[in-house]
């Protein structure tokens, strides 16, 4: 496997996935989902390298790029029949199918169901930059047949590892346990300059590698080039290729305008009426569909308003975030402007915290909300079933904790589980404060959430068995 396709630096998903394919116990197909440019294809190439190193014959590893113009014309079933015939595959002597951009194949879900139920002699790993095809009846098709693995933009903890400046912490069974065990002393090194670069470059491996080893502040020319790459590959390809292919929309330019409006309202409550007015009186049902398309291609995500009552949680205002703030900056062509705009930097810091917690929620199967009731609000609610947490993200340790205090009064399950997160904030337990609100330095919080997400991903890939990974030490 050429090094240019499978570089030596691997993420947690790659380190575990190939072994799951090789063992095939329990029998499952594997779907790797995530935004464009996060390294899904690279993870598959690296998995191929591991499989070959483990003794798998290269002739039994078949790579099909399903968005290729030639393969788009062919039935997935016919392609796989040909692979089986040429390889002389049979039970106990299966071929491994590596299907890049799976959802471009017509009726892919029905074919995967057929391959599985009729026990075709195949094992399968596939990628997709869109979850569009995982909705409705296709979810039912996948139950017990394939597992979904999310490969999201690099977390801040992974970014530090990649730069060779790892931050060591002890990781507990839950985020609450990890935060309770954080040392009270300040982090051993100042991570603020690295965090600023991370905010602007984003969690995309190729762009990080291009920027690593440079001076503390991003070079303007290099940053503008990175933002152009993100606009072209992460934004425009999703809007003009992935979404039309998955949903058949006729007006992708309108979708692009919507993304720019959302980028200008990041971390805010989404107002459907005002957005519809800006889009030439677009109907609200169409707006809802378009926002869902952006969500399903991993550009944005929405948080519902926590209520403690499942029947009402979906009926109130939602906040909008980007999976990676660098994509938001690229969409608006902000360059280095956020570095000199405290208000904009505050929005990006909250987006970074929300995106990190959202990745954790994806890996461990929990939910993330915000909370707003009257004039009281809290930025982020980590709705763990037994150890929930609430976070207010501020620009300084003097940020108001009024919303966190009100949340504890109205929802007792958060008593003693609330934190103010801000740069330069001290590490303080909730029980040590008069109002039950603890505090955490932003960088320590980001590392803790990142390590917890890495642990959760490892557990899903090892069947819930903690194999003792240390982070990163």
N, C-alpha and C positions, 0 to 999 in steps of 0.2 A: 504494500500500500504506500504510494508516494507520500513523502512527508508534507508536500505542499497541500495535499488534500486532507491529511490526518496529522496535524501538528501535535507535538508531544504534550502540550498543556491540555488537560482534560477537566471537564466539570464533573460534579458528583453523579449526574445522570449517566454519563458515559462509563464511569468506573463501575457502575452496577448493572446497566442494561444488558450488556453482552452476556453476562453470566445467566441472566434470566432467560435469554433466548436459547442459550446452550442447554440449560437444565430443562426448560419447558415444563416445569412442575411448580404450580398447577399449569395446565395447558392454557395458554393465552396468546393472542396476538397483542402487539404493542404499538400504540399510536403516540407519537411525540408531537405535542402541540405548542405553539408559541409564536411570537411576532417574527416578522422577517428580520434577518441579520443577527439573530441571537445565537446561531450556530447549530441549528437542527441537522442540517445536511452534514456538517463537520462531525457532529456526534455519531451519525450513522457510519461515516467513513472510519472514524476511530473504533467503532464497534466491529466493523469488518476486520480491522487490523487485529483486534483482540481475538476474534474468532479464528483467524488464520493462525495466529500465534498459539492458540489452544488446540490446533490440529485439524480445524475444518478445511476441507479442500476448497480452493478458490473456485473450482468448477461448479460447486454446489451453492455458491453465493451469487444471487442474481439481482442486479440493480436496474430498476426501471424508473425513469423520470416521467411521471404521469402528465406533466404539463408540456412535454415535448410535442411539437406539431404533428409528428408522425404517430406517436402513441395515442394522441387525442382521438384519432380516427378509429382506434381499435377497441374491441371489447376487452375488458379486464379478464373476463373468463377465458377468452380465446388466447390471450397472452400467457396466462398461467398454464393453460393446457399445453401450450407449446413448450414452456419451460420444463414442465414435468416430463413430457415426452423426450425431449432432447437429453435431459439429465437422468432419465431412467429412474426417477424418484419413486419411492414406495414407502409404506409404513415402516418406521425404524431406520429409514435412509432418506430423510426428507431434504428438500432444498430450503434455503433461507431466502425469502423475498424481501428486498429492501426497496420500498416504494416511496419515492420522493414526491411531495405534493399530491398525496393520495386523492383528495377530494376533487381533483380535476378529472378523475375517471368516472364515467357515467355509471350510476347505480352502484357505486363502490360498496356501500353498506350491505346491499343484498348479496353481492359477490363474496364479501368477507363472511357473511352469515352462511353462505353455501359452502365456502372452503372449510369452515369450522364444523358445521353440522354434518356434512357428508365426508368429513375426515380426509380431505385432500392431503397428500403428503407434503405439506408446506408449513414452515414457520414464517412469521411475518413481523417486520418492523416497518412502520410508515411514518411520514411526517406530514404536517399541514400547517399553513399559516392562517387558517381560518377554521373556526369551529362551526361554521354555517351548517355543514352536513351532519352535525351531531345533535340536531334538534328534532323534536317531534318523535315520530316512530323510529327514527334511527337510533335514538338512545336505547329503546327497548331491544333493538337488534344487537346492540353491543353488550348487554348485560350477560356476564359470565363468559363472553367470547373474547373481548379485548379490553385491555387496560389503557387508560389515558394517563400520560405523563406530561407535565407542563415544564417546558424549558423557557424560563423568563429572562429578561435582561439581568445582567450581573447585579447581585446585591453588593452593598458597600463592603461587606466582609470579604466577598470573593474578589472584589476589586483590589483590596489591600493585599490579599494573598498573591494576586497576579503581579503586583508591583514588587513583591518580595518584602513587604512590610506588614506581616500578619499581626493581628490583634488577638491575644489569647484570653479566653474566658472559659468558665465552666458552664456547660450546658445542662439544664435540668430536663425533667420530663415534660414540662410545660413552660411557656414564656413567663408565667408568673413565678415559677420556681427559679428560672434563670435570672430574672430581675432581682429577686430576693437575695440571690447569692452574689450579686455584683459587689466588687470591693468598694469601700467608701472613699478610697483615695482617688485622686485624679488619674485619668489614663496616663500611661508612661510617656506618651509622646503627643504632640499637637497634630491633630489630623485635619484641622480646618482647611489648610491649603489644598490637601488631597480631596477633601469633600467638595470644594468649589470646582475643581477640575472635573470631578465625577459628575457633578450636576450639569455641566455644560457639554461634556463629551458623551455621557450616557453609558449604559451598561452593555454595549455592543462589542464583542471580542475584537473584531478587526480594528475598530476605531480606537479602542483602549490600547491595543498593541502599537498602533501608529503613534499614539500620544505618550506612551510610557517612557520613563527615563528622561523626561524633559524638565525644563525649569518649573518652578512652583506654579506660576500662572500660565494659563493656556496661551499659546501663540495665536494671534488673531487670524493669520492666513491659514494655519492648520485647522483652526476651529471652524472657519467658514467653509473649508473644504469638507470637513466632517459633516457639517450641517447640510451641505449640498447632497452628500451621499445619502443622508437620512431622508431628505425630501424626495429624492429620486427613488430610492429603494424601499424605504419603510412606509412612506406616505403615498406617493403617486402609484406605486405598483399595487398597493393594497386597494386604493380607491379605483384605479382604472383597469385592474386586472383581476385581483382576487374577488372583490365584491361583485362585479358584473358576472364573473364566471359562476359564483355561488348563488346569486340571487336574481340575475338577469335584469338589473335596473337599467333604465334608459338615460338617466341624467347624472352621470358621475360628477360633472362639474358642480352640480348643486350639493352633492355630498362633500366635495372638497371645500366649498364655502362654509358648510356646516362645521367641518372640522376646525376651520380657522376661527369661527365664532366660539366654539367650545374652548379652543386654546386661549382665547381672551378672557374666558370665564372660569379658568381652572381653579379648583378648590371651592368654587361658589355653588350656591343652590341653583339648579337648572330651572329657568323660567320658560316653560314651553311657549307661552303666548308671545313673549318678547322675541324669542328665537324665530318663531314662525313669521312674525312681522318683518324681521330682518331678511328673511328668505322669501320675500315677495308673497306673503300670506300663505305660506305652505300649510297644509292641513296638519292638525296635531297627530292623527294616526300615521301619516306619512313621516312626520318628524320622529315619532317613536320607533318606526321601523328603521329609519336611517341611523339613528343613534345606536340601535341594537346591532346594525351591520358593523359600525365602527367598533363596538364592543367585541363582536365575534371575530374580528380580525386583529384583536389585541392592540388596538390603538388607544382606546379609552376604557374606563370602567366607571360605573355609577355606584354610589353607596346610598342605601335606603336609610330612612330615619328610624332609629331604634325606638321601639315602644314597649317592649316587654310582652307584647301581644301579637302573635303571628298573624292574626286576622287583619290587623291594621298596619303592619309594618310596611306594606307595599303601597299604601294609599297616600303617602305624604311626600314632601319634597325630597329630591335626590341631589346629591353633590356629585360633581364631575371631576375626574382625575385622569391623568395620562399614565399608562403603564411605565413610561420613562419620560421624565421631564425634558430630556434632550430632544425628543421628537416634537414636543410642544414648541421648544425654542426654534427648532429647524423649520417647523411649519410657519412660524411667524417671522423667521429670519432675524432673530434677536442678537446673534453674534455674542459679544461679551457684555452687552448692555446690562444684563441682570447683576453683574458684579458691582455696578455703581448705582443701582436702584434698590434701596432697602425694602421697599414694598414688594417688588417683583421677586427679590431673593426670598422673602418670607413665604410667598406663594410656592416657590420651588422647593423650599425646605419642607413645607407641609405635604406637597405632592410626593417628595422622596419618602417621607415617613409612611404615607398612605400606601404607596406602591410596594414598599417593603413588607408592610403588614398584609397587604393583599396577596403577595406571593406566598407568605407563610400560610394564609388561610387556604389558598389553593392546594398546598401540599398536605396540610393536616386535616382538610375537610371541615374547617370552621367557617364562620361568617364574619364579615367586617361591615360596620355601620358607622353613621354619625348620629348625633342626637341634638335635637332642637325642640324646645318647648317654650313658647312665649319669647321672652328675651334671653333665656338661658340656652347655651349651646356648648357642645363638646365636639372636638374635631373628629376623634376616631374611637370607636367602640370595638374591641376585640372580643367577640361573643363566643368565647370558649364555654362549653356546656357546664363545666364545674369550676373553672377559675377564670372568670371574665376579667377584663381590664379596660380601663378608659384612659385616653391620652389627650391632652391639650398641647398643641405644638406652638411654641412661642419663639420670638426672636431674641428674648432676653429672660433671665430668671425672674424679672419683675412682672412678667406677663400675668394677667388676672387668672385666678383659679375659681372664680365665681361659678362658672358653669359646672365644674367638677364637683363643687360642694352641693350644688342644686341636684345634680344627678344622683348623688348618694342619698339625699333626702327623699327622692321620689322613687328610686330603685335600690333597695337595700342590698341587693346582691353585689353592688359595686362598692360598698363600704370598705374602706381600707385597701382598695384596689385601683386607685386613681393616681395618675402621675402628670406633672408638668414636665415637658421635654423641651429643652432650649439649649443653645450653645452656652457654655460656661456655667450651666446650672450645676449645683452640687448633687452628689449621689445621696439621696435621703429617702428612707423608708416612709411609707404613708403613716405608720404608727408613731413616727417620731415628730409629726407635725400636729399642730392644734386642730387643724381642719380635716385631717385624714387624707391629705393630698401629699404624696411624695414628689420627688423631683429627680430628673436624670439628665446628665449631659447628652446632647444630641448625638454625638459620635458614638458614645458608649451604647446608647439605645439602638442605633442603626446596626452596630456590630452584633448586639445581642439578638435582635430580630433576625438578622441574616444567618447567624449560627443556628438559631432555632429552626429556620426554614430549611437549612441544609440537613439538619437531623431528621426533620419530618419527611423530606424527600428520600433520604436513605432508608427510613423505616418502611415507606411504601414499596420500595424496590427490593426489600429483603423480607417481605411478608410480616412486617411488624417486629422483626428481631433486631434489637440494638446491637450492632457489631463492634461497638466500642470506638467509633471514630472520635478523634480529638480534633478540635477546631482551633487553629490549624496545626497545632503545636507539634 
